[in-house]
Amino acid sequence: MGFMSEFKEFAVKGNAVDLAIGVVIGAAFGKIVNSIVEDIIMPPIGLLLGGVDFINLYIPLKPVAAGTTLAAAREAAIPVIAYGNFLNIVINFAIIALTIFIVVKQINRLRKGKAAPEAKKK
Protein backbone atom coordinates (compact mmCIF):
# COMPACT_ATOMS: atom_id res chain seq x y z
CA MET A 1 0.00 0.00 0.00
CA GLY A 2 1.46 3.34 -1.05
CA PHE A 3 1.96 6.38 1.15
CA MET A 4 -0.89 8.37 -0.44
CA SER A 5 -3.39 5.54 -0.18
CA GLU A 6 -2.42 4.96 3.48
CA PHE A 7 -2.83 8.67 4.18
CA LYS A 8 -6.21 8.73 2.42
CA GLU A 9 -7.38 5.74 4.46
CA PHE A 10 -6.21 7.44 7.68
CA ALA A 11 -7.81 10.81 6.84
CA VAL A 12 -11.14 9.31 5.83
CA LYS A 13 -11.41 6.98 8.82
CA GLY A 14 -13.96 8.03 11.40
CA ASN A 15 -11.42 8.69 14.16
CA ALA A 16 -9.49 11.37 12.26
CA VAL A 17 -12.68 13.12 11.13
CA ASP A 18 -14.20 12.86 14.63
CA LEU A 19 -11.04 14.34 16.10
CA ALA A 20 -11.11 17.28 13.67
CA ILE A 21 -14.76 17.96 14.45
CA GLY A 22 -14.03 17.75 18.17
CA VAL A 23 -11.21 20.27 17.91
CA VAL A 24 -13.38 22.78 16.02
CA ILE A 25 -16.31 22.38 18.42
CA GLY A 26 -13.93 22.56 21.39
CA ALA A 27 -12.48 25.85 20.19
CA ALA A 28 -15.96 27.34 19.80
CA PHE A 29 -17.00 25.98 23.20
CA GLY A 30 -13.93 27.57 24.79
CA LYS A 31 -15.09 30.98 23.57
CA ILE A 32 -18.54 30.39 25.08
CA VAL A 33 -17.05 29.39 28.43
CA ASN A 34 -14.73 32.39 28.37
CA SER A 35 -17.71 34.68 27.83
CA ILE A 36 -19.66 32.99 30.63
CA VAL A 37 -16.77 33.50 33.04
CA GLU A 38 -15.81 37.04 32.02
CA ASP A 39 -19.29 38.43 31.29
CA ILE A 40 -21.59 36.56 33.68
CA ILE A 41 -19.72 34.95 36.60
CA MET A 42 -16.90 37.37 37.39
CA PRO A 43 -18.84 40.70 37.45
CA PRO A 44 -21.12 39.67 40.36
CA ILE A 45 -18.15 38.16 42.21
CA GLY A 46 -16.21 41.38 41.64
CA LEU A 47 -19.19 43.39 42.88
CA LEU A 48 -19.42 41.27 46.04
CA LEU A 49 -15.72 41.89 46.63
CA GLY A 50 -16.10 45.66 46.37
CA GLY A 51 -16.11 46.29 42.64
CA VAL A 52 -12.90 44.39 41.90
CA ASP A 53 -12.23 43.62 38.25
CA PHE A 54 -10.38 40.31 38.36
CA ILE A 55 -8.63 40.94 35.05
CA ASN A 56 -6.82 43.90 36.63
CA LEU A 57 -5.63 42.04 39.74
CA TYR A 58 -1.85 41.88 39.73
CA ILE A 59 1.21 42.13 41.92
CA PRO A 60 3.81 44.59 40.60
CA LEU A 61 7.40 43.43 40.94
CA LYS A 62 8.59 47.05 40.87
CA PRO A 63 7.01 50.07 42.59
CA VAL A 64 4.01 51.58 40.74
CA ALA A 65 1.63 54.42 41.49
CA ALA A 66 -1.53 53.45 43.31
CA GLY A 67 -4.43 52.71 40.98
CA THR A 68 -2.23 51.77 38.03
CA THR A 69 -4.09 49.29 35.85
CA LEU A 70 -2.52 46.09 34.62
CA ALA A 71 -2.50 47.40 31.05
CA ALA A 72 -0.72 50.59 32.14
CA ALA A 73 1.83 48.63 34.17
CA ARG A 74 2.56 46.37 31.22
CA GLU A 75 2.80 49.35 28.87
CA ALA A 76 5.37 50.89 31.21
CA ALA A 77 7.32 47.58 31.05
CA ILE A 78 6.83 46.92 34.75
CA PRO A 79 7.10 43.20 35.51
CA VAL A 80 3.92 41.92 37.13
CA ILE A 81 2.31 38.72 38.37
CA ALA A 82 -1.15 38.87 36.76
CA TYR A 83 -2.99 36.58 39.17
CA GLY A 84 -6.41 37.95 38.18
CA ASN A 85 -6.01 36.57 34.68
CA PHE A 86 -4.84 33.30 36.22
CA LEU A 87 -8.01 33.14 38.35
CA ASN A 88 -10.13 33.65 35.20
CA ILE A 89 -8.29 30.84 33.43
CA VAL A 90 -8.71 28.49 36.42
CA ILE A 91 -12.45 29.21 36.49
CA ASN A 92 -12.66 28.65 32.71
CA PHE A 93 -10.90 25.32 33.13
CA ALA A 94 -13.19 24.26 35.97
CA ILE A 95 -16.31 25.04 33.93
CA ILE A 96 -14.97 23.22 30.86
CA ALA A 97 -13.90 20.21 32.94
CA LEU A 98 -17.29 20.05 34.68
CA THR A 99 -19.16 20.35 31.38
CA ILE A 100 -17.07 17.63 29.74
CA PHE A 101 -17.55 15.40 32.77
CA ILE A 102 -21.34 15.83 32.59
CA VAL A 103 -21.41 15.17 28.83
CA VAL A 104 -19.22 12.05 29.11
CA LYS A 105 -21.29 10.80 32.04
CA GLN A 106 -24.49 11.18 30.01
CA ILE A 107 -22.96 9.47 26.96
CA ASN A 108 -21.80 6.56 29.14
CA ARG A 109 -25.27 6.30 30.66
CA LEU A 110 -26.84 6.19 27.19
CA ARG A 111 -24.35 3.54 26.07
CA LYS A 112 -25.14 1.39 29.12
CA GLY A 113 -28.85 1.80 28.39
CA LYS A 114 -28.37 0.57 24.81
CA ALA A 115 -26.06 -2.27 25.86
CA ALA A 116 -28.52 -3.66 28.43
CA PRO A 117 -31.30 -4.58 25.92
CA GLU A 118 -28.74 -6.23 23.62
CA ALA A 119 -27.45 -8.33 26.54
CA LYS A 120 -31.01 -9.48 27.33
CA LYS A 121 -31.50 -10.70 23.75
CA LYS A 122 -28.63 -13.19 24.09
LINCORBEL-V896015 format. One record per pair of residues at least 12 apart in sequence whose ideal C-beta (glycine too) atoms are under 10 Angstrom apart, sorted by the first residue. I is the first residue (numbers start at 0). J is the second residue. Records with the same first field share a line. If there is no record, write none. Layout:
# LINCORBEL-V896015
I = J + J
This chain:
# LINCORBEL-V896015
25 = 95 + 99
28 = 95 + 98 + 99
29 = 91 + 95
31 = 94 + 95 + 98
32 = 90 + 91 + 92 + 93 + 94 + 95 + 97 + 98
33 = 87 + 88 + 90 + 91 + 94 + 95
34 = 91
35 = 90 + 91 + 94 + 98
36 = 53 + 86 + 87 + 88 + 89 + 90 + 91 + 92 + 93 + 94 + 95
37 = 53 + 54 + 87 + 90 + 91
40 = 53 + 87 + 90 + 91 + 94
41 = 53 + 54 + 83 + 86 + 87 + 90
44 = 86 + 90
45 = 83
51 = 83
52 = 68 + 69 + 83
53 = 82 + 83 + 84 + 85 + 86 + 87 + 90
54 = 68 + 69 + 70 + 81 + 83 + 84 + 86 + 87
55 = 67 + 68 + 69 + 70 + 71 + 72 + 81 + 83 + 84
56 = 69 + 80 + 81 + 82 + 83 + 84 + 85 + 86 + 87
57 = 69 + 72 + 73 + 77 + 79 + 80 + 81 + 82 + 83 + 84 + 85
58 = 78 + 79 + 80 + 81 + 82 + 83
59 = 72 + 75 + 77 + 78 + 79 + 80
60 = 72 + 77 + 78 + 79 + 80
61 = 75 + 76 + 77 + 78 + 79
62 = 77
63 = 75 + 77 + 79
67 = 79
69 = 81 + 83 + 84
